[in-house]
Amino acid sequence: MKIGYARTSTTEQQAGFDAQMRDLAAAGCERVFKEQVSAMGHRAELEAALDFIREGDTLLVTRLDRLARSTRHLLEIADRVKRKGAALNVLNLGIDSSTATGQLLFTVIGAIAEFERGLLLERQREGIAAAKVAGRYKGRAPTARRLSDQVHELAAAGVEKATIAKRLGISRASVYRCPGAVAV
């Protein structure tokens, strides 16, 4: 049985999510586990997929970065899949862990992906530091502070905090953090 796993970090990445679902369906996946959560946190659907696979099954992902963020994590997942007698397949790379060559490529490409991610984060930190020194980087303005006038207006009109949050597209906690909004 072919089992798919699709993931995006946020719900705003719908086009990428839809593309993964399309590719997994085209690859013949009979069941797809999907979630829209960061790879750094707990991924319940990945765990469910790893629990679900059986001997002879193949777990398919569209890209390596949808599955794991580090070489160690990738190898742990690949080992879990192997211990169950299943295979792991990355569609865009054409890598199948059921072969010795596939296992080698998994390890090498996983290490390269982790290295690339580390370089990207390093460049990002350097860019932010340089922008701060030049006075160009201020960070994101807090949403609640930026909308505080509207929050006060609505609170003064007797609108409930949850309704204010919904209307302004901010969290209820942001409404409460808005200076003086609770007292109004």
ABEGO torsion letter per residue (X at the ends): XBBBBBBBABAAAAAAAAAAAAAAAAAGBABBBBBBBBAABBBAAAAAAAAABBBGBBBBBABAAAABABAAAAAAAAAAAAAAGBBBBBAAAGBBAABAAAAAAAAAAAAAAAAAAAAAAAAAAAAAAAAAAAGABAEBBBAAAAAAAAAAAAAAAGBBAAAAAAAAGBBAAAAAABBGAAAX
